[in-house]
């Protein structure tokens, strides 16, 4: 297996902490130094079928942004489908999985000057089928950067636990990047966290501020989560829902409480609220609504539906009731998707500005 190409394994202390954010931003920043950069996510848990193959969503994202010139199946060699763990326990095939990862890494790193390896969850994720992040990092002979959330006590505790598991596999953790840190507290948290990580023998390589727009879903993501369908203006499906509100009171009371970027959820037979939503969307500044969800599989009158189609407002119809929809939105994990142009540009700017890329490369052995 290739042991020459410089590489870094991006791991995290918990799921949805920001591995993809750091990987995406790091890839863009490295383009200032290297002409050819590799990427691989050896074990993926969220996947999409591409030409009959299950491909991790983050691999699809990276390829769509950067045109990696790597066969997509090698960027995502293992997708953990629903029965993957059961089949592995009943009929262990560890050696073949290891070879698949090694072969895919060789292809992903071929003719590349640096390769990014993105993990899946914390250091122990994958242990049930003998491919924890720590084990995969050892298989690929890669040093590790840990991504941790903002804060003091909990992040440092979790970093200590993850560091111990990587070290048990003989893998060096070269530093920590803290993500989603409240902007007004960056300096104070960074100062204390730096001292705390130093006591663990780790360097704080970056502190990325929390950006609200990176933590909220688009209408497209919400539509998939609730199993809905667009009744009007699907071209506006990338609108971001900063808040969501159930339109149960009268239309006057509902719209008195709106803040910019609100997704309104209301039964499809509430014509008063639907008409008020149309009026709101037609205001000179485009209104405060990100979109409208009509619940309970109740379709408005055809004439009203035509008015919705003429308004600059994405409209989704769902079979679920208002409170079920709101609950599902609240539990929706936020992932960056191909086409989220503004989010992607924001991430690239944040990582370039707030992560010490030169120091990270120095600690991987790149001079």
C-alpha positions in Angstrom: 0.0 0.0 0.0 1.1 3.6 -0.7 2.9 4.9 2.4 4.6 7.8 0.6 1.9 10.3 -0.2 1.4 12.8 2.7 -2.1 12.3 4.3 -4.2 13.4 7.2 -7.2 11.6 8.8 -10.0 14.0 9.9 -11.8 12.5 12.8 -14.2 13.9 15.4 -15.3 13.5 19.0 -18.9 12.9 18.0 -21.2 12.7 15.0 -22.1 15.9 13.1 -19.4 17.9 14.7 -17.8 19.2 11.5 -15.5 16.6 9.8 -16.9 17.4 6.4 -16.7 21.1 7.1 -13.0 20.8 7.9 -12.3 18.4 5.0 -14.1 20.6 2.5 -12.3 23.8 3.7 -9.0 22.0 4.0 -9.2 20.7 0.4 -9.8 24.2 -0.9 -7.0 25.7 1.2 -4.6 23.0 0.0 -5.3 23.9 -3.6 -3.1 27.0 -3.0 -0.1 24.7 -2.4 -0.8 21.4 -4.2 -2.0 20.8 -7.8 -3.4 17.3 -7.2 -5.2 16.4 -3.9 -6.8 13.1 -3.1 -9.8 12.3 -0.9 -11.3 9.2 0.5 -14.0 8.4 3.1 -13.2 4.7 3.8 -16.3 3.9 5.8 -19.5 5.8 5.2 -22.9 5.7 6.9 -25.0 8.0 4.8 -25.0 7.0 1.1 -26.7 7.4 -2.2 -27.0 4.9 -5.0 -24.8 5.9 -8.0 -24.9 3.6 -11.0 -25.9 0.7 -8.8 -23.2 1.4 -6.2 -23.7 2.8 -2.7 -21.6 5.9 -2.4 -21.1 8.0 0.7 -22.8 11.4 0.5 -19.7 13.3 1.6 -17.6 11.6 -1.2 -20.3 12.7 -3.7 -20.1 16.3 -2.3 -16.3 16.5 -2.5 -16.3 15.1 -6.1 -19.0 17.5 -7.2 -17.1 20.6 -5.9 -13.5 19.7 -6.8 -13.6 17.3 -9.7 -11.2 15.0 -7.9 -10.5 12.8 -11.0 -10.8 9.8 -8.8 -13.3 7.0 -9.5 -16.2 7.6 -7.1 -16.2 4.0 -5.9 -12.7 4.4 -4.6 -13.5 7.6 -2.7 -16.2 5.5 -0.9 -15.1 1.9 -0.7 -17.4 0.8 2.2 -21.0 1.9 2.7 -22.6 0.7 5.9 -26.0 -0.4 4.8 -28.7 -1.5 7.2 -27.7 -5.2 7.4 -24.0 -4.6 7.1 -23.2 -5.2 10.8 -25.4 -8.3 11.0 -23.8 -9.9 8.0 -20.3 -9.1 9.3 -20.9 -10.6 12.7 -22.4 -13.7 11.2 -19.6 -14.1 8.6 -16.6 -12.0 9.3 -14.7 -10.8 6.2 -12.3 -8.4 7.8 -9.3 -9.2 5.5 -11.3 -8.4 2.4 -12.6 -5.1 3.8 -9.1 -4.1 4.7 -7.8 -4.9 1.2 -10.7 -2.9 -0.3 -9.8 0.2 1.8 -6.1 -0.1 1.0 -6.7 -0.6 -2.7 -9.1 2.4 -2.8 -6.6 4.5 -0.9 -3.9 3.6 -3.4 -6.2 4.8 -6.2 -7.3 7.9 -4.4 -3.7 8.9 -3.6 -2.3 7.9 -7.1 -0.4 10.9 -8.5 -1.6 13.1 -5.7 0.6 15.4 -3.6 -1.6 15.2 -0.5 -4.6 13.1 0.5 -7.4 13.8 2.9 -9.0 10.9 4.7 -12.4 11.7 6.3 -13.6 9.5 9.2 -17.1 8.6 10.3 -18.0 9.7 13.8 -15.8 9.4 16.8 -12.7 7.2 17.1 -14.6 4.1 18.1 -17.3 4.2 15.4 -17.0 1.0 13.4 -15.6 -1.1 16.2 -18.5 -3.5 15.9 -17.2 -4.6 12.5 -13.5 -4.2 13.4 -13.0 -1.0 11.4 -13.1 1.8 13.9 -11.8 5.2 12.9 -8.7 4.4 14.9 -8.2 1.1 13.2 -8.7 2.6 9.7 -6.2 5.4 10.5 -3.7 2.6 11.5 -4.4 0.7 8.3 -3.7 3.8 6.2 -0.7 4.9 8.3 -2.2 8.3 8.8 -1.8 10.9 11.5 -5.1 12.4 12.9 -6.7 15.8 13.4 -9.6 15.7 15.8 -12.6 18.0 15.3 -14.4 19.0 18.6 -17.4 21.2 19.3 -17.2 24.5 21.1 -16.9 24.7 24.9 -14.4 23.8 27.5 -15.0 20.8 29.8 -16.9 18.5 27.5 -14.7 18.9 24.4 -11.5 18.4 26.3 -12.9 15.3 28.0 -14.0 13.8 24.7 -10.8 14.6 23.0 -8.9 12.8 25.8 -11.1 9.7 25.3 -10.6 9.7 21.5 -6.9 10.4 21.7 -6.5 7.4 24.0 -8.2 5.1 21.4 -6.1 6.3 18.6 -2.9 6.0 20.6 -3.9 2.4 21.5 -3.7 1.7 17.8 -0.3 3.5 17.6 -1.7 6.5 15.8 -0.5 10.1 16.6 -3.2 12.8 17.0 -1.4 15.9 15.9 -3.9 18.5 17.0 -7.5 19.7 17.5 -9.8 22.0 15.5 -12.8 23.4 17.5 -15.9 24.0 15.5 -19.2 25.9 16.0 -17.7 28.2 18.7 -19.9 31.2 19.6 -18.3 34.2 17.8 -18.4 36.4 20.9 -16.6 33.8 23.0 -13.9 32.7 20.5 -11.0 34.5 22.2 -11.8 33.4 25.8 -12.6 29.8 24.8 -9.5 29.5 22.6 -7.2 30.7 25.4 -8.5 28.2 28.0 -9.0 25.4 25.5 -5.4 25.8 24.2 -4.1 25.4 27.7 -6.4 22.4 28.3 -5.3 20.6 25.1 -1.7 21.4 25.9 -2.0 19.4 29.1 -3.0 16.5 26.9 0.0 17.0 24.6 -2.1 18.4 21.8 -2.0 21.6 19.8 -5.1 23.7 19.1 -4.9 24.2 15.3 -8.0 26.2 14.8 -11.2 27.6 16.2 -14.0 28.0 13.7 -16.9 30.3 14.7 -20.5 29.2 14.6 -22.3 30.4 11.5 -26.1 30.1 11.8 -26.7 29.6 8.1 -24.5 26.4 8.2 -26.7 24.9 10.9 -30.1 25.2 9.3 -31.8 23.0 6.7 -32.9 23.9 3.2 -36.4 23.3 2.0 -35.1 20.4 -0.1 -33.7 18.7 2.9 -36.9 19.2 4.9 -39.0 17.9 2.0 -37.1 14.7 1.9 -37.2 14.3 5.7 -41.0 14.7 5.9 -41.7 12.7 2.8 -43.5 15.6 1.1 -43.7 16.9 -2.4 -43.4 20.4 -3.9 -46.7 21.9 -4.9 -45.2 25.2 -6.0 -41.8 26.7 -6.9 -39.4 23.7 -6.3 -36.7 26.0 -7.9 -36.6 27.8 -4.5 -35.9 24.5 -2.6 -32.5 25.8 -1.5 -34.1 28.5 0.7 -32.9 28.1 4.3 -35.4 27.7 7.1 -33.8 29.6 10.1 -37.0 29.1 12.1 -40.2 27.1 11.8 -43.6 28.0 13.1 -47.0 26.3 13.2 -49.7 28.5 11.8 -52.5 27.6 14.3 -53.6 31.0 15.4 -55.4 33.6 13.2 -53.4 34.9 10.3 -52.9 38.3 11.9 -51.4 36.8 15.1 -49.2 34.4 13.1 -47.6 37.0 10.9 -47.1 39.4 13.8 -44.5 36.9 15.2 -42.5 36.1 12.0 -38.8 36.6 11.9 -36.8 36.5 8.6 -36.3 33.0 7.2 -39.3 31.4 8.9 -40.8 28.2 7.5 -44.6 28.3 8.1 -46.4 25.0 8.7 -50.2 25.0 8.5 -53.0 22.7 7.4 -53.8 23.0 3.7 -57.4 24.2 4.4 -56.3 27.3 6.3 -57.0 29.6 3.4 -56.7 32.8 5.5 -53.1 31.9 6.4 -52.3 30.8 2.9 -53.5 34.1 1.5 -51.6 36.0 4.1 -48.5 34.0 3.2 -48.9 35.0 -0.4 -49.2 38.7 0.5 -46.1 38.4 2.8 -44.0 36.8 0.0 -44.9 39.7 -2.4 -43.7 42.5 -0.2 -40.9 44.6 -1.7 -38.1 42.9 0.3 -39.4 39.4 -0.5 -41.1 38.9 2.8 -39.9 37.0 5.9 -41.0 33.5 4.8 -38.5 30.8 3.7 -41.4 28.6 2.6 -44.8 27.1 3.4 -45.7 23.5 4.3 -49.3 22.4 4.0 -50.0 19.6 6.3 -52.5 16.7 6.7 -52.5 16.1 2.9 -55.0 18.9 2.5 -54.8 20.6 -0.9 -55.9 24.2 -1.3 -58.5 25.1 -3.9 -57.1 25.0 -7.4 -57.4 28.8 -7.8 -55.4 29.3 -4.5 -52.8 26.8 -5.6 -52.3 28.7 -8.8 -51.8 31.9 -6.8 -49.1 30.1 -4.8 -47.4 29.0 -8.0 -47.3 32.6 -9.1 -45.8 33.8 -5.8 -42.0 33.7 -5.0 -42.6 31.1 -2.3 -41.7 27.3 -2.2 -44.7 25.3 -1.1 -44.6 21.6 0.1 -47.5 19.4 0.8 -47.2 16.6 3.4 -49.4 13.8 4.6 -48.2 14.4 8.2 -49.8 16.7 10.8 -48.2 20.0 11.8 -46.7 18.7 15.0 -45.2 15.6 13.4 -43.6 17.8 10.7 -42.2 20.2 13.3 -40.7 17.3 15.3 -39.0 15.8 12.2 -37.6 19.2 11.3 -36.2 19.6 14.8 -34.4 16.3 14.6 -33.0 16.8 11.1 -29.2 16.4 10.9 -27.8 19.2 8.7 -25.4 18.1 5.9 -23.8 20.2 3.2 -25.1 19.1 -0.2 -23.9 19.7 -3.8 -25.4 23.0 -5.0 -25.3 24.6 -1.5 -23.1 27.3 -3.1 -23.3 29.9 -0.4 -22.7 27.4 2.4 -19.7 25.9 0.6 -18.1 29.2 0.0 -18.7 30.2 3.6 -17.1 27.0 4.8 -14.0 27.5 2.6 -13.6 31.0 3.9 -14.0 30.0 7.5 -11.4 27.2 7.4 -8.9 29.3 5.5 -9.2 32.1 8.0 -9.4 30.2 11.2 -7.4 27.0 10.8 -3.6 27.1 10.8 -3.1 25.2 7.6 0.7 25.7 7.5 1.1 24.3 11.0 -1.2 21.3 10.2 0.9 20.5 7.2 4.1 20.9 9.2 2.9 18.4 11.7 2.0 15.9 9.0 5.6 16.1 7.8 5.1 18.4 4.8 7.6 21.2 4.6 
